[in-house]
Amino acid sequence: MFDDYVEHAATAAGNITYGTGALLPVRYEGFEPSPYDHESERENELGTSDNQHTGPSHALAPIFDIGRVQYSLPAPLVSLVVASDVLAMGLSSNFIVLIELAHADQEIKVPIPRKPAEFSIYKLFLDPSGRHLIITSIEGENWYLFRGWKKPKQLKTFKMVIESVAWNKAALLSSSHLTSTREILIGARNGTIYEAILDAEEDFFKSQERYLNAVFSLPERQAITGINFDFFPSIDPKKALVVAITTSRIYQFTGTLSRRLDEGGRVFGTLFAAYRDTAPKISELPGNIRHSELHYYTPNSGQSQSLPKEIAWMTSPGIYHGTLNFQSTTDDFIDGAQLFPYPTNSMSPSLDFPISMVLTEFHLVLLYSDRIAAISILNESLAHEEFLPLKHGEMVRALTADPVRKTYWIYTDQSLFELIVGNEDRDVWKINLQKENFDVALRYAKTAGQRDLIFSSHAHALFKAKRYFPAAQAFAQCTVPFEDVALKFLDVNERDALRSYLMLRLEQTRKSDLTQRMMLATWLIEFYLGKCNELDDLIASSSALYDVENVKTERSILEEDVRRFLVFHKDDLEPDTIYELIQSHGRTDIYLFYATLVGHFGRVVEHWILEEDWVNAIDAISRQSNLELYYRFGPVLMRNAPRETVDSWIRQPALDPLRLVPALLQFQLAPRDPLSPNQATRYLNHVIFEQLNTSPTLHNLVITLHASPAAGSPEDDGPLLRFLAAAPVDPLTGKPYYDLDYALRLCSETGRIQPCVHIYSQMGLWESSVDLALEKGDLELAKLNADKPEDDPQLRKKLWLKIAKFVVQDKKDIKMAMRFLESTDLLKIEDILPFFPDFVVIDDFKDEIANALESYSAQIESLKNEMDDATRSAESMKEYIVGLKNRFITVDAGERCSVCTFPILTRQFYVFPCHHAFHAECLVGLTKEYLPAHALRRLLTLQDEIVKGKAGSVDRREALPIDGNAASGQPGSQRTLLSQNFAAPTQNGQRQTNSIGRNLLSAGDRLRDLIIPDALVTVITSPAGWIPGIGGAQRSALAESGAGKRLERLRSELEDILASACPLCESVIAGLDKSFTKGEPDTTWEV
């Protein structure tokens, strides 16, 4: 707009002022008293103060404000129109000035090519889009200017003084590129209505005025000062309403158009043709006013299809105002028409007609020669009056409005003013409140104080009208003291409405106001319970005045409301207080529901136990997760409903069975049907066998329950025996988890023999178990226990002998004894013969003896066959060993030693099945590296035995050298074994040998160093029977002697050790766990 150029005028002396009292601060924290205690005070406040409930900012903001536009007119201003932020001014110098308010610093001046003496501008008419401008003159000459044109064009066929123009708003606002005005209606001074179309598109053969057609003429031929038309797009697109006014009449034309608007062409001919013989709807307000205006107010004026809501007509008696109703079924489309008289001015008592007017949403703004006055449409009062800051001799022209942007302008012949609508709806709430239009008043209320006053007034009005439930809702939204409202409803005995009020106040109270919320919630519970009891009384009375079924339905709904309330507001209630309150009203169902809701299941269980309803008590425990209730109520439930109790325990695997032991023991004290199963042992069996509990306490308790006198007679040992036989055992010790000594003592005290026998067997006391079974004469039980020591055949036989002795001597039944022998393979007839009396007749077991002898004969024959088979196997093995000596392998002449790589045939060698070949000395050196310690020790022993044999057979000084040279006077250079250095010279050779052996065994890690490959090779490579250092005759004699045979045996054993396996192949396996490096590890690679 012209914001940068608007100078706001100071308030003139004639302005209406308002009260300055400020709104009382609202400090609502709970139930504090309100400043509006009585209805009379509220009425006084409404009548005396306007800004009391608006706040300082709203009190200072005026409804309207006038601002002077800082623009210098180059010539006196004649006419001004504004549309879509485009301002067009007609000057007396016949210039048209166009300004786009978005670019207010840029103005366009378009001259009219006429001299002022020939052409005087009368009015300007601008379409809603701001593109088409019609200039009319007093002389009846008219011009047309389109946006962007440098000069206007004369409308040569328009030979009339135009008073008003009705634009096609729907078409003009729907397209921004439309060059045509489409169908428009023109009201002329001669009282004729014209239909015309103007088009700015250049056409050589056509002028801008496409056509001009007179469609209707008023009978009185008065000037048509205002005209407008609208369509019915939602009802009938071809139906239209045309409203035209003169200074004293208003006409309403309605009908169907010739064609749709989007089809183009002449469209209003058919509508007006219907009124050639029929008069339209006319309203007349005669007077002597010289100028009249027609104004519409459209809420969504920027939309092309929007319809106007209100209409205003400036007449001589006053302002004719009404609401347009496009749904009307009559020919009158103006509803609620009323006449607003012109306000009187205290400075000028005579009636003063306004020069111009505009219609806003809530006011009629009237322009006078020196001031403006705004009349409220809501209450017809003068809402605003302000004098214009005029210069001397300045003449006010008119008041105009932008129908799209809703801006308002006042212009004189010398100045421009903008009428700023700042706070127009300031008093709307108060006016509607006075009219008791509370919903509308609330919609326009801007502050909390205003809304509070509206709710308070509405509540009192509803209460006075005895509409208590709506009154309760209204009271809950205002700050009327809580106590006053509660007493109001209690005085009229409207407890249901009070309950609704309390509910709403509870919802509005802050979470932090714990005390207030608790009090409200508790009081509501009291109301709910009282109402439930009241309905119960009505149902019980069965009075004919009430429909019992309806009352029952109401009670059901109310009880459901109570439960829902408890669910939503359980955090606002104090449990102990609520319990007492519910119990005082005797509402057991609600008591149980609330206890379940807040998790106080103990109260629920206690209630059912007091009622001796054990099933519901168990069900209440089962529905919650607190295990303490199982332990707490277990004893009493186990005494009265053991089966159901155990079922609930089994369904809860998280229970600690040890904490249920007191309840299980209580079951033993309670009287029960002997035919019914023991529920305590049923639960313990489930814990032990299903949950795999290993607690000795529970295992011992099972035995206690089975062995106790209450479990049955001692002869009925089936359950106990089944448990003892199936009881799990500790995998580490192999013994059951129960205490064997305790179980044995308990069973002995109660006279339960079979369990004692089983326990003896569990303890490994097989003889005691068999003796006890035989003592009681239970032969089968004794047999069963005699077979249990499976890993001790001798003990089994001993136990069976005890049983046999019992059968023979105690039973004295020979036939039974014979049958007894058939039941075991450990005893023969000869084993039990000693137990028979000396003078027993053999006829009774003659057959058994014969069978035994035949069995022995068969066994002897079987052993003989086995011996023959063994002999044949030994002969076969001897033949195989002899055949091994004749094995051979082919060696190539170029074969090389796998160690030294010299030709293999140069010295004595060994060849293995893997085709590895070694010289004898290379084999010895390689083999000793991987031989285990025991083999090395044996090798050293053989080495020493060979040395010892040579030393005992010949004197070293007389022996010839190995190379065959004769002995000289000096001692020979005969080599000796390194191992001889470990023996001290003694007189006794045997003692010396023993000492060497001990030193060899203690050498430890030096075993491999003690082996001398050369010495061993000499022995291995020498011919059979040859001994180094001994001549031929002596060798023959020595070989035939025992020493030679012994040496040959040692050499054979030595070869067995060295050549038992290929050292290369064997060393691969033996060296898997050895390091790749020798000596100390290399630490240079450490990170």
SULSULBEL-V626514 format. One record per residue. N is the residue number from 1. SS is DSSP state (h for helix, s for strand, l for the rest). NEAR is the number of other C-alpha atoms within 10 Angstrom. Layout:
N/SS/NEAR
N/SS/NEAR
//
This chain:
1/l/15
2/l/19
3/h/13
4/h/10
5/h/14
6/s/17
7/s/15
8/s/16
9/l/15
10/l/13
11/l/16
12/l/13
13/l/9
14/l/14
15/l/14
16/l/13
17/l/13
18/l/13
19/l/11
20/l/14
21/l/15
22/l/15
23/l/18
24/l/12
25/l/11
26/l/13
27/l/10
28/l/12
29/l/12
30/l/17
31/l/14
32/l/14
33/l/16
34/l/18
35/l/15
36/l/19
37/l/14
38/l/13
39/h/13
40/h/10
41/h/12
42/h/16
43/h/13
44/h/10
45/h/16
46/h/18
47/h/11
48/h/12
49/l/15
50/l/19
51/l/24
52/l/20
53/l/26
54/l/21
55/l/20
56/h/14
57/h/8
58/h/16
59/h/20
60/h/13
61/l/13
62/l/17
63/l/19
64/s/20
65/s/20
66/s/24
67/s/23
68/s/22
69/s/21
70/l/15
71/l/14
72/l/9
73/l/14
74/l/12
75/l/14
76/l/14
77/s/22
78/s/22
79/s/23
80/s/26
81/s/23
82/s/30
83/s/23
84/l/21
85/l/22
86/s/21
87/s/20
88/s/24
89/s/21
90/s/26
91/s/22
92/l/19
93/l/20
94/l/20
95/s/21
96/s/24
97/s/18
98/s/20
99/s/18
100/s/20
101/h/17
102/h/11
103/h/12
104/l/17
105/l/12
106/l/10
107/s/14
108/s/14
109/s/15
110/s/17
111/s/16
112/l/20
113/l/13
114/l/12
115/l/10
116/l/13
117/l/7
118/l/10
119/l/20
120/l/21
121/s/25
122/s/21
123/s/21
124/s/26
125/s/24
126/s/24
127/l/23
128/l/25
129/l/24
130/l/23
131/l/22
132/s/21
133/s/20
134/s/21
135/s/25
136/s/25
137/s/18
138/l/15
139/l/14
140/l/17
141/l/22
142/s/26
143/s/18
144/s/22
145/s/21
146/s/21
147/l/14
148/l/8
149/l/11
150/l/12
151/l/17
152/l/20
153/s/20
154/s/19
155/s/18
156/l/12
157/l/13
158/l/18
159/l/13
160/l/19
161/l/22
162/s/29
163/s/21
164/s/25
165/s/25
166/s/21
167/l/24
168/l/21
169/h/25
170/h/19
171/h/19
172/h/22
173/h/21
174/h/14
175/l/11
176/l/10
177/l/9
178/l/16
179/l/17
180/s/19
181/l/22
182/l/22
183/l/21
184/s/22
185/s/24
186/s/26
187/s/29
188/s/25
189/l/19
190/l/17
191/l/20
192/s/20
193/s/25
194/s/21
195/s/21
196/s/22
197/s/19
198/s/22
199/s/20
200/l/21
201/l/13
202/l/10
203/l/9
204/l/6
205/l/5
206/l/10
207/l/18
208/l/18
209/s/20
210/s/15
211/s/17
212/s/17
213/s/15
214/s/15
215/s/19
216/s/19
217/s/18
218/l/15
219/l/9
220/l/9
221/l/13
222/l/18
223/l/23
224/l/28
225/l/21
226/s/23
227/s/25
228/s/23
229/s/19
230/s/21
231/s/25
232/s/15
233/l/14
234/l/8
235/l/10
236/s/11
237/s/15
238/s/17
239/s/18
240/s/19
241/s/18
242/s/19
243/s/20
244/s/22
245/s/28
246/l/29
247/l/24
248/l/21
249/s/17
250/s/22
251/s/19
252/s/20
253/s/21
254/s/23
255/s/19
256/s/20
257/l/19
258/l/17
259/l/17
260/l/15
261/h/19
262/h/9
263/h/9
264/l/12
265/l/16
266/l/21
267/l/19
268/l/25
269/h/18
270/h/15
271/h/21
272/h/22
273/h/13
274/l/15
275/l/14
276/l/11
277/l/7
278/l/9
279/l/12
280/l/17
281/s/15
282/s/15
283/s/13
284/s/13
285/l/16
286/l/12
287/l/12
288/l/11
289/l/15
290/l/12
291/l/17
292/l/23
293/l/21
294/s/23
295/s/21
296/s/21
297/s/21
298/l/20
299/l/16
300/l/14
301/l/19
302/l/18
303/l/14
304/l/16
305/l/18
306/l/16
307/l/21
308/l/18
309/l/17
310/s/21
311/s/20
312/s/24
313/s/26
314/s/31
315/l/31
316/l/21
317/l/17
318/s/18
319/s/21
320/s/19
321/s/23
322/s/19
323/s/18
324/s/20
325/l/16
326/l/20
327/l/9
328/l/11
329/l/8
330/l/7
331/l/14
332/l/18
333/l/20
334/s/17
335/s/15
336/s/10
337/s/14
338/s/14
339/s/17
340/s/21
341/s/15
342/l/21
343/l/18
344/l/13
345/s/13
346/l/8
347/l/7
348/s/8
349/l/8
350/l/9
351/l/10
352/l/13
353/l/21
354/l/24
355/l/20
356/s/21
357/s/27
358/s/24
359/s/25
360/l/24
361/l/16
362/l/17
363/s/23
364/s/23
365/s/25
366/s/24
367/s/23
368/l/20
369/l/19
370/l/13
371/s/18
372/s/24
373/s/25
374/s/25
375/s/23
376/s/22
377/l/20
378/l/13
379/l/16
380/l/16
381/l/14
382/s/18
383/s/20
384/s/21
385/s/23
386/s/21
387/s/20
388/l/22
389/l/18
390/l/15
391/l/9
392/l/6
393/l/8
394/l/14
395/l/15
396/s/22
397/s/21
398/s/22
399/s/24
400/s/21
401/s/22
402/l/20
403/l/21
404/l/20
405/l/15
406/l/21
407/l/19
408/s/21
409/s/23
410/s/25
411/s/23
412/s/20
413/l/19
414/l/20
415/l/21
416/s/21
417/s/25
418/s/24
419/s/21
420/s/18
421/s/16
422/l/12
423/l/15
424/l/19
425/l/16
426/l/20
427/l/21
428/h/21
429/h/23
430/h/26
431/h/18
432/h/19
433/h/22
434/h/17
435/l/12
436/l/15
437/l/15
438/h/20
439/h/15
440/h/15
441/h/23
442/h/20
443/h/11
444/h/17
445/l/23
446/l/17
447/l/13
448/h/16
449/h/20
450/h/23
451/h/21
452/h/23
453/h/24
454/h/26
455/h/26
456/h/26
457/h/25
458/h/23
459/h/27
460/h/21
461/h/16
462/h/19
463/h/19
464/h/11
465/l/10
466/l/12
467/l/14
468/h/23
469/h/19
470/h/17
471/h/27
472/h/27
473/h/22
474/h/23
475/h/27
476/l/25
477/l/18
478/l/24
479/l/24
480/l/24
481/l/19
482/h/20
483/h/11
484/h/12
485/h/20
486/h/18
487/h/12
488/h/14
489/h/20
490/h/14
491/h/10
492/l/10
493/l/11
494/l/14
495/h/18
496/h/17
497/h/20
498/h/24
499/h/22
500/h/19
501/h/26
502/h/26
503/h/19
504/h/18
505/h/24
506/h/21
507/h/13
508/h/13
509/l/16
510/l/13
511/l/12
512/l/8
513/l/12
514/h/14
515/h/13
516/h/19
517/h/24
518/h/18
519/h/16
520/h/22
521/h/25
522/h/19
523/h/15
524/h/21
525/h/20
526/h/17
527/h/18
528/h/20
529/h/22
530/h/15
531/h/17
532/h/20
533/h/16
534/h/13
535/h/19
536/h/14
537/h/11
538/h/17
539/h/18
540/h/10
541/h/11
542/l/11
543/l/10
544/l/7
545/l/7
546/l/12
547/l/12
548/h/17
549/h/10
550/h/11
551/h/15
552/h/15
553/h/11
554/h/14
555/h/19
556/h/14
557/h/12
558/h/17
559/h/18
560/h/13
561/h/13
562/h/19
563/h/16
564/h/12
565/h/16
566/h/20
567/h/14
568/h/9
569/l/16
570/h/16
571/h/14
572/h/20
573/l/19
574/l/13
575/h/15
576/h/9
577/h/11
578/h/18
579/h/17
580/h/12
581/h/17
582/h/21
583/h/13
584/h/10
585/l/14
586/l/13
587/l/15
588/h/12
589/h/10
590/h/19
591/h/21
592/h/19
593/h/15
594/h/23
595/h/18
596/h/17
597/h/14
598/l/13
599/l/14
600/l/14
601/h/22
602/h/18
603/h/16
604/h/20
605/h/23
606/h/14
607/h/17
608/h/18
609/h/18
610/h/10
611/l/11
612/l/13
613/l/14
614/h/21
615/h/16
616/h/16
617/h/23
618/h/25
619/h/15
620/h/19
621/h/22
622/h/19
623/l/11
624/l/13
625/l/13
626/l/13
627/l/14
628/h/13
629/h/17
630/h/23
631/h/18
632/h/14
633/h/19
634/h/23
635/h/20
636/h/16
637/h/24
638/h/24
639/h/20
640/h/18
641/l/16
642/h/22
643/h/19
644/h/17
645/h/28
646/h/23
647/h/15
648/h/17
649/h/21
650/h/18
651/l/10
652/l/14
653/l/11
654/l/10
655/l/16
656/l/14
657/h/20
658/h/12
659/h/14
660/h/17
661/h/19
662/h/14
663/h/21
664/h/25
665/h/16
666/h/16
667/h/22
668/h/18
669/h/10
670/l/10
671/l/10
672/l/15
673/l/7
674/l/10
675/l/6
676/l/8
677/l/12
678/l/18
679/h/20
680/h/25
681/h/20
682/h/16
683/h/20
684/h/22
685/h/19
686/h/15
687/h/22
688/h/19
689/h/13
690/h/11
691/l/12
692/l/11
693/l/17
694/l/17
695/l/14
696/h/13
697/h/14
698/h/21
699/h/24
700/h/17
701/h/19
702/h/23
703/h/22
704/h/18
705/h/18
706/h/22
707/h/26
708/l/17
709/h/11
710/h/13
711/h/18
712/l/12
713/l/13
714/l/16
715/l/10
716/l/13
717/l/17
718/h/13
719/h/14
720/h/21
721/h/19
722/h/11
723/h/16
724/h/20
725/h/14
726/h/11
727/l/17
728/l/19
729/s/13
730/l/12
731/l/8
732/l/6
733/l/8
734/l/10
735/l/15
736/s/20
737/l/19
738/l/23
739/l/14
740/h/17
741/h/12
742/h/13
743/h/21
744/h/19
745/h/12
746/h/18
747/h/24
748/h/15
749/h/11
750/l/13
751/l/15
752/l/20
753/h/21
754/h/23
755/h/24
756/h/23
757/h/24
758/h/23
759/h/22
760/h/21
761/h/19
762/h/18
763/l/16
764/l/13
765/l/15
766/h/24
767/h/19
768/h/17
769/h/27
770/h/27
771/h/18
772/h/19
773/h/24
774/h/20
775/h/13
776/l/13
777/l/15
778/l/15
779/h/15
780/h/12
781/h/18
782/h/25
783/h/19
784/h/13
785/h/23
786/h/24
787/l/18
788/l/15
789/l/17
790/l/10
791/l/9
792/l/10
793/h/12
794/h/12
795/h/17
796/h/20
797/h/19
798/h/15
799/h/24
800/h/23
801/h/18
802/h/18
803/h/24
804/h/22
805/h/19
806/h/19
807/h/23
808/h/23
809/h/15
810/h/12
811/h/13
812/l/14
813/l/11
814/h/17
815/h/13
816/h/14
817/h/22
818/h/20
819/h/10
820/h/17
821/h/19
822/h/12
823/l/10
824/l/13
825/l/8
826/l/15
827/l/17
828/l/15
829/h/17
830/h/11
831/h/13
832/h/17
833/h/12
834/h/11
835/h/15
836/l/15
837/l/11
838/l/8
839/l/6
840/l/9
841/l/11
842/h/10
843/h/8
844/h/11
845/h/15
846/h/11
847/h/12
848/h/17
849/h/14
850/h/12
851/h/13
852/h/15
853/h/13
854/h/12
855/h/11
856/h/12
857/h/11
858/h/12
859/h/12
860/h/12
861/h/10
862/h/11
863/h/11
864/h/12
865/h/11
866/h/11
867/h/11
868/h/10
869/h/11
870/h/12
871/h/10
872/h/10
873/h/11
874/h/11
875/h/10
876/h/11
877/h/11
878/h/10
879/h/10
880/h/11
881/h/10
882/h/10
883/h/10
884/h/9
885/l/8
886/l/7
887/l/7
888/l/9
889/l/9
890/l/7
891/l/13
892/l/9
893/l/9
894/l/10
895/l/16
896/s/19
897/l/22
898/l/17
899/l/15
900/l/11
901/l/12
902/l/15
903/s/16
904/h/23
905/h/15
906/h/10
907/l/13
908/l/14
909/s/16
910/s/17
911/s/18
912/l/14
913/l/10
914/l/10
915/l/14
916/l/17
917/s/23
918/s/28
919/s/25
920/h/24
921/h/21
922/h/19
923/h/23
924/h/22
925/h/17
926/h/19
927/h/21
928/l/21
929/l/13
930/l/18
931/l/19
932/l/10
933/h/15
934/h/10
935/h/14
936/h/22
937/h/22
938/h/16
939/h/23
940/h/23
941/h/18
942/h/18
943/h/24
944/h/19
945/h/17
946/h/19
947/h/19
948/h/17
949/h/17
950/h/19
951/h/12
952/h/11
953/h/13
954/l/15
955/l/11
956/h/16
957/h/13
958/h/13
959/l/17
960/l/18
961/l/18
962/l/14
963/l/8
964/l/10
965/l/9
966/l/12
967/l/14
968/l/8
969/l/6
970/l/7
971/l/10
972/l/17
973/l/9
974/l/12
975/l/10
976/l/11
977/l/16
978/h/12
979/h/19
980/h/16
981/h/10
982/h/15
983/l/16
984/l/12
985/l/11
986/l/9
987/l/8
988/l/8
989/h/13
990/h/10
991/h/13
992/h/17
993/h/18
994/h/12
995/h/14
996/h/20
997/h/18
998/h/12
999/h/13
1000/h/21
1001/h/17
1002/l/12
1003/l/13
1004/h/11
1005/h/9
1006/h/11
1007/h/17
1008/h/19
1009/h/11
1010/h/20
1011/l/21
1012/l/18
1013/h/18
1014/h/16
1015/h/17
1016/h/21
1017/h/17
1018/h/14
1019/h/21
1020/h/19
1021/h/15
1022/l/13
1023/l/9
1024/l/14
1025/l/15
1026/l/20
1027/l/24
1028/l/15
1029/l/21
1030/l/21
1031/l/14
1032/h/11
1033/h/9
1034/h/14
1035/h/17
1036/h/15
1037/h/13
1038/h/19
1039/h/19
1040/h/12
1041/l/11
1042/h/11
1043/h/15
1044/h/22
1045/h/15
1046/h/15
1047/h/24
1048/h/20
1049/h/12
1050/h/20
1051/h/21
1052/h/12
1053/h/15
1054/h/20
1055/h/14
1056/h/11
1057/h/18
1058/h/20
1059/l/17
1060/l/11
1061/l/15
1062/l/21
1063/h/22
1064/h/17
1065/h/11
1066/h/13
1067/h/16
1068/h/10
1069/h/10
1070/h/15
1071/l/11
1072/l/9
1073/l/7
1074/l/8
1075/l/9
1076/l/8
1077/l/8
1078/l/8
1079/l/6
1080/l/6
1081/l/10
1082/l/9
1083/h/7
1084/h/6
1085/h/6
1086/l/5
1087/l/4
//
